[in-house]
């Protein structure tokens, strides 16, 4: 069955250091992959999406993600973390039946 | 343009009670969906609709009903609430649900439901 795996449930970094949130997918066809961010007690906001136009995708707030088919990965990165980046991040994949499969989420904490 | 709205924001039910969670969007989106979010499990799809009059089951449909009589509204009904349905519920909508370049999913603010 199709699945999305977020490899870390919690990531903690210092402000100003790089962020790496890892996501692997299992689709056998060309996926449509997404990263969403959820701040406390809020709904989900789209950060970026991959739809085969380019393997390196730039999103909002300085985030980007690289699609690597050989590794079935779509990791999210940011060069320099800011305190406002503290939130929960979800990787997601559209299946062929109009269904989105979400990963279990990664909570990002930023240390001052 | 209000986007996706959900009511109520909070609800407490007793086991066996029924209720309807409301969801509306004003973006003329064809695709609407309901998710539940539980700690450590991400979001799981309950039901979805690709247009008025069309609904289908997602990953965890048991105990929930939906209908889509208009493009704007997609209510979620709990038939007989159970403690296992304690969760945060999110409604979402998008242009066509295909995940293509022009299709972005917008989420409502959520409904926090507790079943005692």
Boltz contact constraints between the chains, C-beta under 6 A:
constraints:
  - contact:
      token1: [A, 32]
      token2: [B, 99]
      max_distance: 6.0
  - contact:
      token1: [A, 43]
      token2: [B, 107]
      max_distance: 6.0
  - contact:
      token1: [A, 43]
      token2: [B, 108]
      max_distance: 6.0
  - contact:
      token1: [A, 43]
      token2: [B, 109]
      max_distance: 6.0
  - contact:
      token1: [A, 43]
      token2: [B, 110]
      max_distance: 6.0
  - contact:
      token1: [A, 44]
      token2: [B, 107]
      max_distance: 6.0
  - contact:
      token1: [A, 46]
      token2: [B, 104]
      max_distance: 6.0
  - contact:
      token1: [A, 51]
      token2: [B, 100]
      max_distance: 6.0
  - contact:
      token1: [A, 51]
      token2: [B, 101]
      max_distance: 6.0
  - contact:
      token1: [A, 90]
      token2: [B, 42]
      max_distance: 6.0
  - contact:
      token1: [A, 94]
      token2: [B, 99]
      max_distance: 6.0
  - contact:
      token1: [A, 98]
      token2: [B, 50]
      max_distance: 6.0
  - contact:
      token1: [A, 98]
      token2: [B, 97]
      max_distance: 6.0
  - contact:
      token1: [A, 99]
      token2: [B, 45]
      max_distance: 6.0
  - contact:
      token1: [A, 102]
      token2: [B, 42]
      max_distance: 6.0
  - contact:
      token1: [A, 102]
      token2: [B, 43]
      max_distance: 6.0
  - contact:
      token1: [A, 103]
      token2: [B, 42]
      max_distance: 6.0
  - contact:
      token1: [A, 104]
      token2: [B, 40]
      max_distance: 6.0
  - contact:
      token1: [A, 104]
      token2: [B, 41]
      max_distance: 6.0
  - contact:
      token1: [A, 104]
      token2: [B, 42]
      max_distance: 6.0
  - contact:
      token1: [A, 105]
      token2: [B, 42]
      max_distance: 6.0
